[in-house]
Amino acid sequence: MEHVDRKKQAVGEKAAEYIQDGMLVGLGSGTTMYYMLQALGDRVKKGLHIRGVPSSVKTEKWANEFGIPLTDFSEVDQLDIAIDGADEIDPAFNLIKGGGGSLLREKIVDMAADRFIVVADDRKQVDRLGAFPLPIEVVQFGWQLTKKNIEALGCSTVLREEDGQVFITNNDNYILDCQFEAIHEPKKLHEQLKQLLGVVETGLFFDIVDDVLIGRDDGVEVLKR
Ligand SMILES: O=C[C@H](O)[C@H](O)[C@H](O)COP(=O)(O)O
C-alpha cells in the first residue's frame, strides 16, 4: 500500500469510530471515504445498527459491497452525522470538494447532518483555497455560455473529461474545473457563482464543518471547530 493510502486508511478507520448505534449516517465520496466505508462495514458485521445515505453512485456501490444498510431522503430528512473527504481545507475549515465530481450530492448529504466530519490526508491542508481548481457543476445545455460567464469572475476553466470523454456527473451535468489565482472570500465567490444561469452548484463548502481528521506520518490529528 502506498504511503498516502496508509494515511487515508488511518483517518477512514478513525472516522468510523465516531458512528454510534442507531445513527443515520451521511456517506461522502472519494478514495479516503473508501477506507471509512470498509471500517464501517466491519463494525456493521459485528452488530452495529446504522443506516447510511450515500452521496454518489460509487459510494452506494462500495457501501453495498461492505454490507452497510442504506436509506435515502424519501425515508429520512435529517442525519446524525456525515463523514466526507475534501480536496482542500483552509484554517477556517472552508473546503474545496468535487475532485471526484460528487459535490452536489455531497453538499445535500453533508448539510443534512447534525455533525459533519471531514477526513483527509495532510496534503489537503492549505493556508488559502484555490491551488486545486474549483469544481463547478453546470447544466449541459449552454455550458459554453456558462463557462464564459464564470471566467468573467477571474478564472480559467476546463471542461472535465475522463478517459477521453466529457465527464458526466451522477446528476447528468458537466463539471467545469476553475482555476482562480487564489480564493480570498469563499462564501462571496460561491454566492457570485450561484447567481449565474447554468451553474448548479459549486465545490465551495463553508460554515458546516465540525471536525477535521488529518492523516499524518505520525497518526491522525483531530482538529475541532
Ligand atoms: O467529488 C469528490 C469528493 O468531493 C471527494 O470527497 C474529494 O474529491 C476527496 O476525495 P479523495 O479522498 O479521493 O481525495
The ligand as an SDF file (V2000), in Angstrom:
LIG
                    3D

 14 13  0  0  0  0  0  0  0  0999 V2000
  -16.1990   14.6450   -5.5740 O   0  0  0  0  0  0  0  0  0  0  0  0
  -15.4440   14.1390   -4.7540 C   0  0  0  0  0  0  0  0  0  0  0  0
  -15.3370   14.4980   -3.3540 C   0  0  0  0  0  0  0  0  0  0  0  0
  -15.5420   15.8420   -3.0550 O   0  0  0  0  0  0  0  0  0  0  0  0
  -14.1970   13.8720   -2.5800 C   0  0  0  0  0  0  0  0  0  0  0  0
  -14.6170   13.8100   -1.2610 O   0  0  0  0  0  0  0  0  0  0  0  0
  -12.8960   14.6460   -2.6700 C   0  0  0  0  0  0  0  0  0  0  0  0
  -12.5370   14.8080   -4.0320 O   0  0  0  0  0  0  0  0  0  0  0  0
  -11.7470   13.9480   -1.9210 C   0  0  0  0  0  0  0  0  0  0  0  0
  -11.5030   12.7240   -2.4890 O   0  0  0  0  0  0  0  0  0  0  0  0
  -10.2640   11.8190   -2.0910 P   0  0  0  0  0  0  0  0  0  0  0  0
  -10.4980   11.3300   -0.7180 O   0  0  0  0  0  0  0  0  0  0  0  0
  -10.2960   10.7310   -3.1290 O   0  0  0  0  0  0  0  0  0  0  0  0
   -9.0330   12.6680   -2.2310 O   0  0  0  0  0  0  0  0  0  0  0  0
  1  2  2  0
  2  3  1  0
  3  4  1  0
  3  5  1  0
  5  6  1  0
  5  7  1  0
  7  8  1  0
  7  9  1  0
  9 10  1  0
 10 11  1  0
 11 12  2  0
 11 13  1  0
 11 14  1  0
M  END
$$$$
